[in-house]
Amino acid sequence: MPTCKDFLRELSDYLDSSIDAETRAELDQHAKECPNCWVVLDTTKKTLQIYKGCEPQAVPEALENKLLAALQRKMAEKKCSGH
């Protein structure tokens, strides 16, 4: 029987239906027995349904530039620190 940690690790593949039938059945059983994982699964499914119904919106240019600058700073910091 999968643990909550296993369930969360497999959640993306579960939602994409890219796991084997046996693993899916085990995760289904876990969600039925674990209220916390059931809430995570239910909330994630509902969020995806809402998101899929939305039209894509363009990111304002100023925000895009800020995000790119922040990413470049982070990448430069990682190169300097050796990570």
KAHU-V907862 format. One record per residue. N is the residue number from 0. RES is the residue in one letter. SS is DSSP state (H for helix, E for strand, L for the rest). OMEGA is omega in whole degrees, -180 to 180 (none if undefined). Layout:
n:N res:RES ss:SS omega:OMEGA
n:N res:RES ss:SS omega:OMEGA
//
This chain:
n:0 res:M ss:L omega:-179
n:1 res:P ss:L omega:175
n:2 res:T ss:L omega:177
n:3 res:C ss:H omega:179
n:4 res:K ss:H omega:177
n:5 res:D ss:H omega:-179
n:6 res:F ss:H omega:-179
n:7 res:L ss:H omega:179
n:8 res:R ss:H omega:-177
n:9 res:E ss:H omega:-172
n:10 res:L ss:H omega:-179
n:11 res:S ss:H omega:179
n:12 res:D ss:H omega:177
n:13 res:Y ss:H omega:-178
n:14 res:L ss:H omega:178
n:15 res:D ss:L omega:-176
n:16 res:S ss:L omega:-179
n:17 res:S ss:L omega:175
n:18 res:I ss:L omega:-179
n:19 res:D ss:L omega:-174
n:20 res:A ss:H omega:-179
n:21 res:E ss:H omega:179
n:22 res:T ss:H omega:179
n:23 res:R ss:H omega:180
n:24 res:A ss:H omega:178
n:25 res:E ss:H omega:179
n:26 res:L ss:H omega:175
n:27 res:D ss:H omega:-179
n:28 res:Q ss:H omega:179
n:29 res:H ss:H omega:-179
n:30 res:A ss:H omega:178
n:31 res:K ss:H omega:-176
n:32 res:E ss:H omega:-176
n:33 res:C ss:L omega:-177
n:34 res:P ss:H omega:-179
n:35 res:N ss:H omega:180
n:36 res:C ss:H omega:176
n:37 res:W ss:H omega:179
n:38 res:V ss:H omega:179
n:39 res:V ss:H omega:-180
n:40 res:L ss:H omega:-178
n:41 res:D ss:H omega:-179
n:42 res:T ss:H omega:180
n:43 res:T ss:H omega:177
n:44 res:K ss:H omega:-179
n:45 res:K ss:H omega:178
n:46 res:T ss:H omega:179
n:47 res:L ss:H omega:178
n:48 res:Q ss:H omega:179
n:49 res:I ss:H omega:-178
n:50 res:Y ss:H omega:-179
n:51 res:K ss:H omega:180
n:52 res:G ss:L omega:-177
n:53 res:C ss:L omega:174
n:54 res:E ss:L omega:178
n:55 res:P ss:L omega:179
n:56 res:Q ss:L omega:178
n:57 res:A ss:L omega:176
n:58 res:V ss:L omega:178
n:59 res:P ss:L omega:-175
n:60 res:E ss:H omega:-179
n:61 res:A ss:H omega:179
n:62 res:L ss:H omega:178
n:63 res:E ss:H omega:180
n:64 res:N ss:H omega:178
n:65 res:K ss:H omega:179
n:66 res:L ss:H omega:179
n:67 res:L ss:H omega:179
n:68 res:A ss:H omega:179
n:69 res:A ss:H omega:179
n:70 res:L ss:H omega:180
n:71 res:Q ss:H omega:177
n:72 res:R ss:H omega:-180
n:73 res:K ss:H omega:-180
n:74 res:M ss:H omega:178
n:75 res:A ss:H omega:178
n:76 res:E ss:H omega:-179
n:77 res:K ss:H omega:178
n:78 res:K ss:H omega:-179
n:79 res:C ss:H omega:-176
n:80 res:S ss:H omega:177
n:81 res:G ss:L omega:180
n:82 res:H ss:L omega:none
//
